[in-house]
Amino acid sequence: MIDQQNIFAAMGDESWLVRKEAVEIYVQSTPDHDSVQLLLELIRNEDNAGLRNSAAEAAIRLGSLTAPLLIKMMDDGDAALRKFIIDIMGGIGDSLFVPSLIRALNDPEANVASAAAERLGVLGDTDAAEHLMKALFLRDDLFFHFAVLGALRVLAKPIPIPGELLQLADNEILRKAVFDCVAAIKSAHLLSLNPDCK
């Protein structure tokens, strides 16, 4: 049985070697639900970046065990925390997070919504493509547009291409991202019609 409080304190130590060892010991201890909940509360610490990052690393190492708690934390009022949680979800890479990330596309904070879009692309669940396409036109934010276009390009699902998407190419900054996105969707459509061309 580990001394949880000492381990958590060590996660915030000045030495990265101590922090790394603390994370290793914690993960190997097979923590229960209550312990993981306390671990995730450390992510709220804004005064000690080492502690916050160590807690995030431990959560990622624990994997899907943390999923229900992370999903619940997506309702938190702190936008910076929600963004950090999305990063952890991406590090774990479980499809369990897809519904939460789809909801986060409508987050009031553009950086949170952008992070959700990026992670949906990384997770590779093509069912998210339609949601990404709809969300693309609900927010006038350049970074968000880049994130969604990038995710759609990576997912490359053969979905209808609305005229509004092509209109985004009028913005010189977005033009290449739009063209790359459209090319990926069209290529996926052709492959769906001719699977032997893979």
Residue, then its C-alpha position, 0 to 999 in steps of 0.5 A: m500500500i503506497d502513501q498516496q499523499n507522499i506520492f502526490a507531493a512527489m509528483g510536484d517535486e522540483s526534480w523531474l526524476v522524482r516526479k517521473e518515479a512518483v508517477e511510475i509508483y502510482v500507476q503500478s499501485t493499481p489505484d482505485h476509483d477514489s484515488v484516481q478522482l483525487l489524482l485528477e483533482l491535481i490537474r486543477n493546480e495552477d501553481n505547480a506545472g510539474l504536479r499538473n503535468s505529472a497527474a496528467e501523465a499518470a491519468i494517461r498511463l492509467g488509460s480507460l480506467t480514468a474515462p468516466l471521471l474525465i468525461k464528467m470533468m468536461d462539464d467543469g466551468d473552467a475552460a482551461l481545465r476542459k482543454f487540459i482534459i481533452d489533451i489527456m483524452g487524446g493521450i489515452g486515445d479511447s473511442l469512449f471519448v468521442p461523444s464528449l469530444i463531439r459535444a465539445l465542438n460547441d464549447p463556448e471557448a474556441n480553444v476548447a472546441s479546437a482541441a476537441a476537433e483536433r483530437l477527433g481527427v487523431l482518434g480516427d472515428t469516422d462517425a465524427a466527420e458529419h459532426l465536424m462538418k456541421a460545427l465548422f460553420l457555427r463558429d467564425d474562428l480561424f484556429f477552429h476552422f484549421a482544426v476542423l479542416g485538419a480533422l476532416r482531412v485526416l478522417a477522410k470520410p466520403i460525406p457531402i461537401p457543402g458549398e459553404l466549405l468551398q466558400l472558406a477557400d476565399n480566405e487566403i489563409l484557409r485556402k490550402a486547408v480547404f483544398d486538402c480537406v476537399a481532396a481527402i473527402k473526394s478521394a475517400h468517395l472514389l475509393s468507396l466506389n472502387p475499393d479495389c483501387k486501394 
